Amino acid sequence: MRRAAATLALCGALLLPPAPAARAELTALGEPERVDGVAAFVGGRAPGEGVLLIMRSDVELRARLSLLAAGAADPVHAPLPQDLLRATLGELLGETLIVIEASRLSIAMPTADDLLEQRLRLAAADSSAIGLPALISTWGLSEGELGEIARRRAMVGAFLAANLEGTLQASETELLRAFQSEEHPFAGEPFAEAREQFSMWYTQKRLQESVARWVVSLKDRTPHRVVWTF
């Protein structure tokens, strides 16, 4: 149970607001304006039963949440560069592919505690304690939108925990070998002193690599179409 909980916690950490994305375009003057439209179809190449839509507004919101988590000076109004939008759309595509696969495999639905944990993570990403309320107020975000972010992240976390359980732990020999051969933030420190932090870093790295492989595999076998290009 402890190991499963640890894996789920790591998966949850992976779902913290990611790299920059996009949500609505800003007008040159006046108040911000949300501009929407379909960014991608997932589960099919056109609207239809079982096809999930990623909206441009979804991408922009996630991008602004990423800026918020990164401590940007003005995540509510900051211009959203194309590379941030592109990275965020890719992240949302991977997340949505996993949600569809989790549903196909009947992975257990998130519990109320799972959803609450993800909502708390969203709030915790706002170190200023005022950025998230400002984002909600300025962009007119609904409780439903925030709840959907939490629900999807909880589903992805459950899927990863179910499929990666037992594959992320490294033996002491593997850890030492990786410490000596990998590029990492603890170079120059004695292994004994950096071991605990390095172990967490290395496990997170392996998790990210495993998720990337999952997403590549799911892209190959799940129909989808990206219609918002940069």
VOGU-3710 file (C-alpha; in Angstrom, 3 decimals, decimal comma):
1> mrraaatlal> 0,000/0,000/0,000  2,832/2,366/0,915  4,503/1,834/-2,416  1,224/2,400/-4,293  0,671/5,615/-2,355  4,185/6,790/-3,170  3,682/6,076/-6,859  0,367/7,930/-6,841  2,019/10,890/-5,132  4,722/11,001/-7,794
11> cgalllppap> 2,091/10,832/-10,514  0,291/13,687/-8,821  3,483/15,705/-8,745  3,883/15,143/-12,466  0,475/16,754/-12,971  1,375/20,059/-11,396  0,892/22,946/-13,809  3,263/22,289/-16,708  5,100/24,340/-19,212  3,465/27,374/-20,790
21> aaraeltalg> 0,294/27,102/-22,899  -2,555/29,330/-24,144  -6,196/30,210/-23,462  -7,530/33,360/-25,037  -5,977/36,168/-26,919  -5,537/39,585/-25,358  -6,904/42,664/-27,035  -4,506/45,541/-27,496  -6,654/47,828/-25,355  -9,313/47,326/-22,732
31> epervdgvaa> -10,243/44,205/-20,811  -8,989/40,704/-21,699  -11,273/38,783/-24,023  -11,585/34,990/-24,192  -11,521/33,680/-27,729  -12,516/30,051/-28,161  -12,481/27,359/-30,792  -11,404/23,741/-31,150  -7,682/23,082/-30,735  -7,780/19,280/-31,155
41> fvggrapgeg> -10,078/16,263/-31,459  -9,060/13,200/-29,424  -10,659/9,777/-29,885  -11,630/10,661/-33,437  -10,740/13,069/-36,195  -14,020/14,989/-36,133  -16,835/15,669/-33,657  -18,731/12,528/-32,701  -19,631/10,116/-29,952  -16,717/9,402/-27,646
51> vllimrsdve> -14,585/12,174/-29,139  -13,131/14,599/-26,609  -12,428/18,178/-27,571  -9,498/20,282/-26,435  -10,561/23,908/-26,733  -8,251/26,840/-27,302  -9,507/28,228/-24,009  -8,397/25,001/-22,277  -4,896/25,485/-23,658  -4,701/29,120/-22,658
61> lrarlsllaa> -5,978/28,475/-19,145  -3,431/25,712/-18,596  -0,697/27,991/-19,924  -1,629/30,731/-17,500  -1,724/28,238/-14,642  1,801/27,236/-15,657  2,912/30,860/-15,583  1,278/31,195/-12,183  3,137/28,164/-10,843  6,407/29,496/-12,271
71> gaadpvhapl> 5,973/32,768/-10,390  5,460/34,970/-13,465  5,014/38,649/-12,632  1,590/38,898/-14,290  0,245/35,459/-15,270  -3,232/36,905/-15,789  -2,298/39,336/-18,571  1,140/38,208/-19,764  1,419/37,523/-23,508  1,505/33,801/-24,258
81> pqdllratlg> 4,372/32,894/-26,613  3,796/30,293/-29,278  6,301/27,835/-27,843  4,392/27,899/-24,557  1,080/27,350/-26,339  2,574/24,530/-28,388  4,016/22,797/-25,315  0,754/23,157/-23,399  -1,341/21,794/-26,244  0,999/18,800/-26,414
91> ellgetlivi> 0,623/18,247/-22,687  -3,172/18,447/-22,875  -3,188/16,057/-25,830  -1,170/13,507/-23,844  -3,400/13,955/-20,812  -6,562/13,477/-22,892  -5,171/10,369/-24,592  -4,530/8,869/-21,148  -8,052/9,809/-19,966  -9,561/7,978/-22,947
101> easrlsiamp> -7,365/4,924/-22,341  -8,230/4,943/-18,630  -11,930/4,960/-19,524  -11,430/2,141/-22,046  -9,695/0,010/-19,425  -12,280/0,930/-16,757  -9,653/2,339/-14,406  -11,355/3,244/-11,119  -12,902/6,706/-11,186  -11,292/9,334/-8,945
111> taddlleqrl> -12,663/9,521/-5,421  -13,779/12,727/-3,732  -10,436/12,738/-1,890  -8,542/12,440/-5,183  -10,436/15,409/-6,607  -9,872/17,450/-3,473  -6,142/16,708/-3,597  -5,929/17,969/-7,171  -7,863/21,127/-6,299  -5,469/21,726/-3,422
121> rlaaadssai> -2,544/21,270/-5,802  -3,986/23,959/-8,058  -4,256/26,314/-5,106  -0,789/25,395/-3,791  0,758/26,308/-7,164  -0,216/29,918/-6,453  2,448/30,991/-3,980  1,085/34,548/-3,977  -2,406/33,391/-2,918  -3,867/36,125/-5,139
131> glpalistwg> -2,938/34,986/-8,648  -5,518/32,202/-8,912  -8,450/34,323/-7,689  -7,360/37,064/-10,113  -7,183/34,541/-12,949  -10,649/33,226/-12,082  -12,108/36,721/-11,867  -10,452/38,212/-14,953  -11,085/35,301/-17,287  -14,509/34,392/-15,910
141> lsegelgeia> -13,510/30,834/-15,038  -16,259/28,645/-13,678  -16,156/26,121/-10,871  -16,898/23,516/-13,529  -13,749/24,356/-15,497  -11,520/24,080/-12,450  -13,313/20,899/-11,400  -12,721/19,377/-14,837  -8,991/20,098/-14,598  -8,916/18,369/-11,205
151> rrramvgafl> -10,965/15,413/-12,487  -8,736/14,803/-15,499  -5,545/15,097/-13,482  -6,922/12,670/-10,918  -7,831/10,193/-13,675  -4,367/10,470/-15,206  -2,771/9,983/-11,788  -4,832/6,833/-11,157  -3,956/5,450/-14,602  -0,231/6,045/-14,139
161> aanlegtlqa> -0,250/4,576/-10,644  -2,022/1,447/-11,925  0,318/0,988/-14,889  3,649/2,087/-13,465  3,416/0,588/-9,992  6,599/-1,297/-9,165  8,481/-0,044/-12,252  9,964/3,163/-10,856  11,900/2,020/-7,794  15,632/1,667/-8,383
171> setellrafq> 17,954/-0,591/-6,425  20,848/0,902/-4,503  23,230/-0,321/-7,206  21,121/1,306/-9,948  20,956/4,556/-7,997  24,707/4,720/-7,511  25,357/3,895/-11,173  22,897/6,593/-12,278  24,429/9,100/-9,866  27,846/8,480/-11,401
181> seehpfagep> 26,769/8,466/-15,052  23,688/10,721/-15,421  23,618/14,493/-15,734  21,806/15,765/-12,650  21,601/18,799/-10,322  23,703/17,151/-7,600  26,988/16,836/-9,477  29,982/17,334/-7,216  28,148/16,317/-4,032  28,993/13,074/-2,212
191> faeareqfsm> 26,460/10,352/-3,040  25,781/9,661/0,639  24,769/13,278/1,237  22,721/13,719/-1,945  21,200/10,234/-2,014  17,696/11,076/-0,794  17,166/14,065/-3,060  18,833/12,323/-5,987  16,568/9,301/-5,527  13,488/11,538/-5,760
201> wytqkrlqes> 14,904/13,335/-8,808  15,808/10,068/-10,529  12,422/8,480/-9,848  10,671/11,560/-11,235  12,891/11,413/-14,325  11,991/7,758/-14,885  8,325/8,586/-14,416  8,466/11,337/-17,033  10,217/9,004/-19,479  7,594/6,296/-18,885
211> varwvvslkd> 4,744/8,759/-19,412  6,353/9,984/-22,642  6,522/6,400/-23,929  2,863/5,849/-22,989  1,794/8,975/-24,838  3,737/8,002/-27,988  2,078/4,581/-27,921  -1,389/6,046/-27,371  -0,898/8,550/-30,185  -0,132/5,666/-32,538
221> rtphrvvwtf> -3,319/3,785/-31,743  -5,833/6,477/-30,788  -7,318/8,582/-33,589  -6,834/12,303/-33,027  -6,427/15,497/-34,994  -4,800/18,771/-33,994  -6,455/21,705/-35,769  -4,794/24,618/-33,972  -1,285/25,020/-35,340  1,387/27,581/-34,550
//
